[in-house]
Amino acid sequence: MTITVAETPRLANGAERKVWQALIDQLEPGDLVIPGKRVTDHLKDHEVDFFVAIEGAGIVCVEVKGGEVWHDGETWWIKRRGHEHKMDPVRQAREACYALRDFVEKDPRWSQGRLRWDHVVVLPNTDLADDFALPDCPRWKVIDRAELPDIVAKLRQVLLGQELDRPLLTRDGIEQLADALSGRGLPQRSVVARALENEDAADILTEHQSVILDAIKLLNRVEIRGGAGSGKTFLAMEQARRLTRDGKRVALVCYSHGLASYLERITATWNRRQQPAYVGEFHDLGKKWGAPEGPDESLRTDATVQFWEHDLPAQMADLAAGLEPGHRFDAIVVDEAQDFADAWWDPLLAALADEETGAIYVFTDEGQRVFNRYGSPPVPLVPLILDHNLRNTRQIANAFQPLVDHPMRFLGGEGPAVRYVACPREAAMNVGDDEVERLLDDGWRPEDVALLTTGSRHPEQRERQAAGSSAYWDSFWDAEQVFYGHVLGFKGLERRAVVLVVNEESAFDRSRERLYVGLSRARDQLVVCGDPEFIREVGGPDLARRLNIRV
């Protein structure tokens, strides 16, 4: 079967349809014909009515002129709709042929060198005398009405009659022609482009959420609750920015290193007059006041827990009570406040310029209580609920909905289905590594991808953390690296594509919250690796069904 680019091409007129049918009927299987092939060079835009590649011969660019055509000794004429027009079909065919040949030969995939190219004029409604000739167009360069039944033989004869010793077109050459004429360096359908489009839409929706901050302008103590992807962190930062802009001394506080790193980086880009007085971790605020460094926080022992969750907050409360007025805060904004223990609120309240009327804004998600602290602010707060998911694709948000403590409306963009890879816990890490490679092969960039674990840390994470917390979190911003983390340290953060490795040794009372955090960190593509029975036990049958887990 002759190779064509379209089964039913759009042809300009009946003359072209007549030539098209003759070519299709006469060309051999493996030959190539392309109607209406356009090419542009620095001279002008050209169009080849039919590009014909004949195996064992070469390439012909065919210019078709239907209707009434004649030559008056000086120029070609054609009559269309009752009007006579000058034309030069020979020059049209020649210039288009040279432009197309130049384009093909500049393609780095083209390895055939200079083959046999030629140009021919076809007049399907005109009869030419056998002795017709023009200086730039001998008789054999024109095919008239009577020769149309043998058009392919005529084209082959034109090519084989060339006396230049150039190679004949082979099947490999035809394949390379098809590749070259389809273009090069083309923008491919891109997972990143789709993600960026979703991200732009999510950013706009998230900014629209700031109308909530307008509504609470006259309230100074508010709790804003929302599920993953509802835009809480954006609102926390925006509230801190607005309060600072209005002349207040503000602290923007969270618990985790990763989220603090994110908050610090973003707020550092703001106008200096809008940057809060303090941005960072709760415990670092104590160090700023003069509290001791304390033991290695990654070592979870009774002694370290006692220090970080009880002794240090008590010391911070004493230090806060002695702060000078200029070092106190008019307002405190806490993101991911469900991470805070009861004792942590005392130093924050003590650091307010007015403990009774000072502003407190907390942003929480009860479903993400992954630490056994169960703290809550000891002051009354006006609660507001965010029930829209803006940051995750609908497919991802729908998957983790069973783990959210209230119904959510999915307003994010469309994306691929969540991919679940069943494997034993012991193999989950290796399977996760394979899935990271698969994401990169699919077109995701390293900066788009994170691998998160729910149990033991990935060896790459341990290696990076050995260089220190600051160096480790710098890798989160490194465009050349996939990020490796744990769900406990990734709350409040997100990546375009996430591989979640569910590798806890056994279920415990916070496994469900860990799973929720992990499932909600991907904005556009989520891959889950783990034991199906464990995920069903922890997440429940509804979650298992949405992940297509069948146990």
C-alpha positions as CSV (number, residue, x, y, z in Angstrom):
1,M,0.0,0.0,0.0
2,T,1.3,3.4,-0.9
3,I,2.3,5.5,2.1
4,T,0.3,8.7,2.5
5,V,-0.1,11.2,5.3
6,A,-3.9,11.3,5.0
7,E,-6.5,8.8,3.7
8,T,-8.8,11.7,2.5
9,P,-6.6,14.8,2.0
10,R,-8.2,18.3,1.5
11,L,-7.4,19.1,-2.1
12,A,-7.9,22.5,-3.7
13,N,-9.9,21.5,-6.8
14,G,-11.0,18.8,-9.1
15,A,-7.7,18.8,-11.0
16,E,-5.7,18.0,-7.9
17,R,-8.2,15.2,-7.0
18,K,-7.7,13.7,-10.4
19,V,-3.9,13.7,-10.0
20,W,-4.1,12.4,-6.5
21,Q,-6.2,9.4,-7.6
22,A,-3.8,8.7,-10.5
23,L,-0.8,8.7,-8.1
24,I,-2.5,6.5,-5.5
25,D,-3.6,4.0,-8.2
26,Q,-0.1,3.8,-9.8
27,L,2.4,4.1,-7.1
28,E,3.9,0.9,-5.6
29,P,3.6,-0.2,-2.0
30,G,6.3,1.6,0.0
31,D,6.3,4.7,-2.2
32,L,5.5,8.0,-0.5
33,V,3.1,10.7,-1.6
34,I,2.2,13.8,0.4
35,P,-0.3,16.3,-0.9
36,G,-0.1,20.1,-0.2
37,K,3.4,20.0,1.4
38,R,4.4,23.5,2.5
39,V,8.0,24.6,3.2
40,T,9.3,28.1,4.1
41,D,12.8,29.5,3.4
42,H,14.2,33.0,3.5
43,L,12.8,33.6,0.0
44,K,9.1,32.9,0.7
45,D,6.5,30.4,1.6
46,H,6.3,27.5,-0.9
47,E,3.7,24.8,-1.4
48,V,4.3,21.6,-3.3
49,D,1.0,20.3,-4.6
50,F,2.3,16.7,-4.5
51,F,5.6,15.4,-3.0
52,V,6.3,12.0,-4.5
53,A,9.1,9.7,-3.4
54,I,9.5,6.6,-5.6
55,E,11.6,3.7,-4.4
56,G,14.4,2.8,-6.8
57,A,14.2,6.3,-8.4
58,G,14.1,9.5,-6.4
59,I,11.9,12.5,-5.4
60,V,9.7,14.6,-7.5
61,C,7.9,17.9,-6.6
62,V,4.7,18.1,-8.6
63,E,2.9,21.4,-9.5
64,V,-0.6,20.9,-10.7
65,K,-2.5,23.5,-12.9
66,G,-6.0,22.7,-13.8
67,G,-8.6,24.6,-15.9
68,E,-7.7,26.4,-19.1
69,V,-3.9,26.8,-19.3
70,W,-1.8,28.3,-22.1
71,H,1.5,29.9,-22.9
72,D,1.6,33.0,-25.2
73,G,5.3,32.9,-26.0
74,E,6.3,35.1,-23.1
75,T,4.5,33.7,-20.0
76,W,2.0,31.1,-18.8
77,W,-1.6,32.0,-18.3
78,I,-4.6,30.4,-16.6
79,K,-8.3,31.3,-16.7
80,R,-10.1,31.1,-13.4
81,R,-13.8,32.1,-12.8
82,G,-13.8,34.1,-16.1
83,H,-10.6,36.0,-15.4
84,E,-7.2,35.5,-16.9
85,H,-4.1,35.4,-14.7
86,K,-0.4,35.3,-15.3
87,M,1.5,32.5,-13.6
88,D,4.8,30.6,-13.6
89,P,4.2,27.0,-12.6
90,V,7.8,26.0,-13.6
91,R,9.4,28.5,-11.2
92,Q,6.9,27.6,-8.5
93,A,7.8,23.9,-8.8
94,R,11.6,24.5,-9.1
95,E,11.8,26.9,-6.1
96,A,9.6,24.7,-3.9
97,C,11.7,21.7,-4.8
98,Y,15.0,23.4,-3.9
99,A,13.6,24.7,-0.6
100,L,12.2,21.3,0.4
101,R,15.5,19.5,-0.6
102,D,17.5,22.0,1.5
103,F,15.2,21.4,4.5
104,V,15.5,17.6,4.2
105,E,19.3,17.6,3.8
106,K,19.8,19.8,6.8
107,D,18.0,17.3,9.1
108,P,20.7,15.6,11.2
109,R,18.8,12.3,10.8
110,W,19.2,12.4,7.0
111,S,22.1,10.1,6.0
112,Q,21.4,9.6,2.3
113,G,23.4,12.5,0.9
114,R,22.3,14.2,-2.3
115,L,19.8,11.9,-4.2
116,R,17.9,12.4,-7.4
117,W,15.4,15.3,-7.0
118,D,13.4,16.9,-9.7
119,H,10.3,19.1,-10.4
120,V,7.5,18.5,-12.8
121,V,4.4,20.4,-13.9
122,V,1.1,18.5,-14.4
123,L,-1.7,19.9,-16.6
124,P,-4.6,17.4,-16.2
125,N,-7.0,19.4,-18.4
126,T,-4.6,20.4,-21.1
127,D,-3.2,18.7,-24.2
128,L,0.4,19.6,-25.2
129,A,2.1,19.0,-28.6
130,D,4.9,16.5,-28.7
131,D,7.3,19.3,-29.8
132,F,6.4,21.6,-26.9
133,A,9.6,23.1,-25.3
134,L,10.6,26.1,-23.3
135,P,14.1,27.0,-22.3
136,D,13.4,26.2,-18.6
137,C,10.8,23.5,-19.3
138,P,11.4,20.7,-21.8
139,R,8.5,18.5,-22.9
140,W,9.5,15.7,-20.5
141,K,9.1,18.1,-17.6
142,V,5.3,18.5,-18.2
143,I,2.6,15.8,-18.0
144,D,-0.6,16.6,-19.8
145,R,-4.1,15.2,-19.8
146,A,-3.3,12.3,-22.1
147,E,-0.3,11.2,-20.0
148,L,-2.1,11.2,-16.7
149,P,-2.8,7.4,-16.9
150,D,1.0,6.9,-16.9
151,I,2.0,9.7,-14.6
152,V,4.1,7.5,-12.2
153,A,6.0,5.9,-15.1
154,K,6.6,9.4,-16.5
155,L,7.9,10.6,-13.1
156,R,10.1,7.6,-12.7
157,Q,11.5,8.2,-16.2
158,V,12.3,11.9,-15.3
159,L,14.4,10.7,-12.3
160,L,16.1,7.8,-14.0
161,G,16.9,9.9,-17.0
162,Q,19.1,12.3,-15.0
163,E,22.7,11.9,-16.2
164,L,24.2,13.0,-12.8
165,D,25.6,10.0,-11.1
166,R,23.4,10.3,-7.9
167,P,22.1,7.4,-5.8
168,L,18.6,6.0,-6.2
169,L,16.1,6.4,-3.4
170,T,16.0,3.3,-1.1
171,R,13.4,2.2,1.4
172,D,15.5,3.5,4.2
173,G,15.6,6.8,2.4
174,I,11.8,6.9,2.2
175,E,11.6,6.3,5.9
176,Q,14.1,9.1,6.6
177,L,12.2,11.4,4.3
178,A,9.0,10.8,6.3
179,D,10.8,11.5,9.5
180,A,12.5,14.7,8.2
181,L,9.2,16.0,6.7
182,S,7.4,15.5,10.0
183,G,9.7,18.1,11.6
184,R,12.5,18.1,14.1
185,G,13.0,19.4,17.7
186,L,9.2,19.4,18.1
187,P,7.6,20.3,21.4
188,Q,6.5,16.9,22.8
189,R,3.4,16.3,24.8
190,S,4.8,17.0,28.2
191,V,3.8,15.9,31.7
192,V,5.6,19.0,32.9
193,A,3.6,21.3,30.7
194,R,0.4,19.8,31.9
195,A,1.6,20.1,35.5
196,L,2.5,23.8,35.0
197,E,-0.9,24.5,33.5
198,N,-2.5,22.9,36.5
199,E,-0.2,24.8,38.8
200,D,-1.1,28.1,37.2
201,A,-4.8,27.4,37.7
202,A,-4.2,26.2,41.3
203,D,-2.3,29.4,42.1
204,I,-5.1,31.6,40.8
205,L,-7.7,29.6,42.8
206,T,-5.4,29.7,45.9
207,E,-5.1,33.5,45.6
208,H,-8.9,33.8,45.4
209,Q,-9.0,32.1,48.8
210,S,-7.5,35.2,50.2
211,V,-11.0,36.7,50.3
212,I,-11.3,34.7,53.5
213,L,-8.6,37.0,55.0
214,D,-10.7,40.0,54.1
215,A,-13.6,38.4,55.9
216,I,-11.6,38.0,59.2
217,K,-10.0,41.4,59.1
218,L,-11.8,42.5,62.3
219,L,-11.2,39.2,64.1
220,N,-7.9,38.8,65.9
221,R,-8.1,35.1,67.0
222,V,-9.0,32.6,64.3
223,E,-8.5,29.0,63.5
224,I,-8.6,28.1,59.8
225,R,-9.1,24.4,59.3
226,G,-8.7,22.6,55.9
227,G,-7.7,19.4,54.4
228,A,-4.6,18.8,52.3
229,G,-4.5,20.9,49.2
230,S,-6.9,23.6,50.5
231,G,-4.3,26.4,50.4
232,K,-3.7,26.8,54.1
233,T,0.0,27.5,53.9
234,F,-0.6,30.2,51.2
235,L,-3.2,31.8,53.5
236,A,-0.9,31.6,56.5
237,M,1.9,33.4,54.6
238,E,-0.5,35.9,53.1
239,Q,-2.0,36.7,56.5
240,A,1.5,37.3,57.9
241,R,2.4,39.5,54.9
242,R,-0.8,41.6,55.3
243,L,-0.4,42.1,59.0
244,T,3.3,43.1,58.6
245,R,2.3,45.5,55.8
246,D,-0.2,47.1,58.2
247,G,2.6,47.9,60.6
248,K,2.4,44.9,63.0
249,R,5.3,42.9,64.3
250,V,4.5,39.4,63.2
251,A,5.9,35.9,63.8
252,L,5.2,33.2,61.2
253,V,5.9,29.9,63.0
254,C,5.7,26.2,62.2
255,Y,7.2,23.0,63.6
256,S,9.0,21.1,60.8
257,H,12.4,22.0,59.3
258,G,11.1,21.5,55.7
259,L,8.1,23.8,56.0
260,A,10.2,26.4,57.8
261,S,12.8,26.2,54.9
262,Y,9.9,26.8,52.5
263,L,8.4,29.7,54.4
264,E,11.8,31.4,54.8
265,R,12.6,31.1,51.1
266,I,9.3,32.5,50.0
267,T,9.0,35.4,52.5
268,A,12.6,36.4,51.7
269,T,11.5,37.3,48.2
270,W,8.9,39.8,49.5
271,N,9.3,43.6,49.8
272,R,11.2,44.2,53.0
273,R,8.3,46.1,54.5
274,Q,6.2,43.1,54.2
275,Q,8.6,40.5,55.6
276,P,7.5,39.3,59.1
277,A,9.9,39.9,62.0
278,Y,10.3,36.2,62.5
279,V,9.9,33.3,60.1
280,G,10.8,29.8,61.0
281,E,10.6,26.9,63.4
282,F,9.1,27.2,66.9
283,H,12.2,25.8,68.6
284,D,14.5,28.2,66.7
285,L,12.5,31.1,68.0
286,G,13.5,29.9,71.5
287,K,17.1,29.8,70.5
288,K,16.8,33.3,69.2
289,W,15.7,34.4,72.7
290,G,18.7,32.6,74.3
291,A,17.4,29.0,74.9
292,P,20.0,26.2,74.6
293,E,20.7,24.3,71.4
294,G,19.5,21.0,72.9
295,P,20.3,17.4,71.9
296,D,20.1,15.9,68.4
297,E,16.4,16.1,67.5
298,S,16.6,13.1,65.2
299,L,17.4,10.9,68.2
300,R,14.0,9.9,69.7
301,T,14.7,9.0,73.3
302,D,12.8,9.7,76.5
303,A,15.4,12.3,77.3
304,T,15.2,14.1,74.0
305,V,11.4,14.1,74.0
306,Q,11.4,15.5,77.5
307,F,13.7,18.3,76.4
308,W,12.0,19.3,73.1
309,E,8.4,18.9,74.2
310,H,8.5,20.1,77.8
311,D,11.8,21.5,79.1
312,L,12.6,23.8,76.2
313,P,9.0,25.2,76.0
314,A,9.1,26.0,79.7
315,Q,12.4,27.8,79.3
316,M,11.0,29.6,76.3
317,A,8.0,30.7,78.3
318,D,10.3,32.2,80.9
319,L,12.4,33.9,78.3
320,A,9.3,35.3,76.5
321,A,8.0,36.8,79.7
322,G,11.2,38.8,80.0
323,L,11.2,40.1,76.4
324,E,11.4,43.9,75.9
325,P,8.4,45.5,74.3
326,G,10.2,46.0,71.0
327,H,10.9,42.3,70.8
328,R,7.3,41.2,71.3
329,F,4.8,40.4,68.6
330,D,1.6,42.0,67.8
331,A,0.4,38.9,65.9
332,I,1.5,35.3,65.7
333,V,0.6,33.1,62.7
334,V,1.1,29.3,63.1
335,D,1.0,27.0,60.1
336,E,0.4,23.2,60.6
337,A,-0.6,24.0,64.2
338,Q,-1.8,20.5,64.8
339,D,1.9,19.6,65.3
340,F,2.1,21.7,68.4
341,A,2.0,20.3,72.0
342,D,0.0,22.1,74.7
343,A,3.2,23.4,76.4
344,W,4.3,25.1,73.2
345,W,1.5,27.7,73.2
346,D,2.6,29.2,76.5
347,P,5.7,30.9,75.2
348,L,3.9,32.1,72.1
349,L,1.2,33.7,74.2
350,A,3.8,35.1,76.5
351,A,5.6,36.7,73.5
352,L,2.6,38.8,72.5
353,A,2.7,42.5,73.1
354,D,-0.7,42.1,74.7
355,E,-1.5,38.6,75.9
356,E,-5.2,39.4,76.1
357,T,-5.8,41.1,72.8
358,G,-2.8,40.1,70.7
359,A,-3.7,38.4,67.4
360,I,-3.3,34.7,66.9
361,Y,-4.1,32.9,63.6
362,V,-3.7,29.2,63.4
363,F,-4.0,26.9,60.4
364,T,-4.7,23.2,61.0
365,D,-5.6,19.9,59.5
366,E,-6.7,17.4,62.1
367,G,-6.2,14.6,59.6
368,Q,-2.4,15.3,59.6
369,R,-1.8,14.9,63.4
370,V,1.1,12.6,62.8
371,F,2.7,13.3,66.2
372,N,1.3,12.1,69.6
373,R,1.0,15.6,71.0
374,Y,-2.7,16.4,70.9
375,G,-2.1,20.1,71.7
376,S,-4.5,22.9,71.1
377,P,-4.3,26.7,71.8
378,P,-5.5,27.5,75.3
379,V,-7.5,30.5,74.1
380,P,-10.9,30.7,72.3
381,L,-10.6,30.9,68.5
382,V,-13.2,31.6,65.8
383,P,-13.2,28.5,63.5
384,L,-13.4,28.6,59.7
385,I,-13.5,25.6,57.4
386,L,-11.8,25.3,54.0
387,D,-13.7,22.7,52.0
388,H,-12.1,23.1,48.6
389,N,-9.1,21.1,47.3
390,L,-7.2,23.4,45.0
391,R,-3.6,22.0,44.9
392,N,-4.1,18.3,43.9
393,T,-5.5,17.0,40.7
394,R,-9.0,15.6,41.0
395,Q,-7.7,12.1,40.6
396,I,-5.3,12.5,43.6
397,A,-7.7,14.4,45.8
398,N,-10.4,11.8,45.1
399,A,-8.0,9.0,46.1
400,F,-7.3,10.3,49.6
401,Q,-10.8,11.8,50.3
402,P,-11.6,8.8,52.7
403,L,-8.8,10.0,55.0
404,V,-10.1,13.6,55.2
405,D,-12.4,14.4,58.2
406,H,-14.9,16.4,56.1
407,P,-16.1,16.3,52.5
408,M,-14.0,18.3,50.1
409,R,-14.8,19.8,46.7
410,F,-12.2,19.0,44.1
411,L,-11.3,22.1,42.1
412,G,-7.9,21.0,40.9
413,G,-6.9,20.2,37.3
414,E,-7.1,16.8,35.6
415,G,-4.2,14.4,35.7
416,P,-3.3,10.8,35.3
417,A,-4.9,8.2,37.5
418,V,-3.1,7.3,40.8
419,R,-0.8,4.3,40.1
420,Y,-0.7,1.6,42.8
421,V,2.2,-1.0,42.7
422,A,1.5,-3.9,45.0
423,C,4.7,-5.3,46.7
424,P,5.8,-6.7,50.0
425,R,7.0,-4.2,52.6
426,E,10.5,-5.4,52.3
427,A,10.6,-4.7,48.6
428,A,8.8,-1.4,48.6
429,M,11.9,0.7,48.7
430,N,13.4,-1.0,45.6
431,V,10.1,-0.8,43.8
432,G,9.9,2.9,44.7
433,D,13.3,3.4,43.1
434,D,12.1,1.8,39.9
435,E,9.1,4.0,39.9
436,V,11.2,7.1,40.3
437,E,13.2,6.0,37.2
438,R,9.9,5.4,35.3
439,L,8.7,9.0,36.2
440,L,12.0,10.4,34.9
441,D,11.7,8.3,31.7
442,D,8.1,9.7,31.3
443,G,9.5,13.2,31.1
444,W,9.4,14.4,34.7
445,R,12.5,16.4,35.7
446,P,14.4,15.6,38.9
447,E,13.1,18.8,40.5
448,D,9.5,17.6,40.0
449,V,9.9,14.3,41.8
450,A,10.1,13.2,45.4
451,L,10.2,9.8,47.0
452,L,8.6,9.7,50.4
453,T,8.6,6.9,53.0
454,T,6.2,6.2,55.8
455,G,8.6,4.0,57.7
456,S,12.4,3.7,57.6
457,R,14.2,6.4,55.6
458,H,15.6,5.9,52.1
459,P,19.4,5.5,52.1
460,E,19.8,8.6,50.0
461,Q,17.9,10.6,52.6
462,R,20.1,9.3,55.4
463,E,23.2,10.2,53.3
464,R,22.1,13.7,52.7
465,Q,21.0,14.3,56.3
466,A,24.5,13.3,57.4
467,A,25.7,16.6,55.9
468,G,23.4,18.5,58.3
469,S,19.8,19.7,58.3
470,S,20.5,22.9,56.3
471,A,22.3,21.0,53.5
472,Y,19.6,18.4,53.4
473,W,16.8,20.9,52.9
474,D,18.9,22.8,50.3
475,S,18.5,19.6,48.2
476,F,14.8,20.2,48.2
477,W,15.4,23.2,46.0
478,D,18.1,21.6,43.9
479,A,16.7,21.3,40.3
480,E,19.2,18.6,39.5
481,Q,18.1,16.1,42.2
482,V,15.1,14.0,43.1
483,F,14.2,14.7,46.7
484,Y,14.1,11.9,49.2
485,G,12.2,12.4,52.4
486,H,9.9,11.1,55.1
487,V,6.2,12.0,55.4
488,L,6.8,13.4,58.9
489,G,9.1,16.0,57.5
490,F,7.2,16.8,54.4
491,K,3.9,18.1,55.8
492,G,3.0,21.4,54.2
493,L,5.2,20.7,51.2
494,E,4.4,19.3,47.8
495,R,6.0,18.0,44.6
496,R,4.5,17.7,41.1
497,A,5.1,13.9,41.2
498,V,5.5,11.8,44.3
499,V,6.4,8.1,44.8
500,L,5.0,7.1,48.2
501,V,6.8,4.1,49.7
502,V,4.5,2.5,52.4
503,N,7.1,0.6,54.4
504,E,6.1,0.7,58.1
505,E,6.8,-2.6,59.8
506,S,3.4,-2.6,61.4
507,A,0.4,-0.4,61.9
508,F,0.2,1.9,64.9
509,D,-2.1,4.7,66.0
510,R,-0.7,7.3,63.7
511,S,-0.2,5.2,60.6
512,R,-3.5,6.5,59.1
513,E,-2.3,10.1,59.4
514,R,1.1,9.2,57.9
515,L,-0.7,7.6,54.9
516,Y,-2.9,10.7,54.5
517,V,0.1,13.0,54.5
518,G,1.9,10.9,52.0
519,L,-1.0,10.5,49.6
520,S,-1.6,14.2,49.5
521,R,1.9,15.5,48.7
522,A,1.7,15.1,45.0
523,R,0.1,17.8,42.9
524,D,-0.1,16.0,39.6
525,Q,1.1,12.4,39.6
526,L,1.1,9.9,42.5
527,V,2.6,6.4,42.7
528,V,2.0,4.3,45.7
529,C,4.1,1.3,46.5
530,G,3.4,-1.1,49.4
531,D,1.6,-4.1,50.8
532,P,-2.1,-4.1,49.8
533,E,-3.3,-5.7,53.1
534,F,-1.4,-3.1,55.1
535,I,-2.9,-0.2,53.1
536,R,-6.4,-1.7,53.4
537,E,-6.0,-2.2,57.2
538,V,-4.7,1.4,57.8
539,G,-6.7,3.3,55.2
540,G,-9.9,1.3,55.1
541,P,-11.8,-0.4,52.3
542,D,-12.9,2.8,50.6
543,L,-9.3,4.0,50.2
544,A,-8.3,0.5,49.0
545,R,-11.1,0.6,46.4
546,R,-10.0,4.0,45.1
547,L,-6.4,2.8,44.7
548,N,-7.7,-0.3,42.8
549,I,-6.4,-2.6,45.6
550,R,-8.1,-6.0,45.6
551,V,-7.2,-8.2,48.5
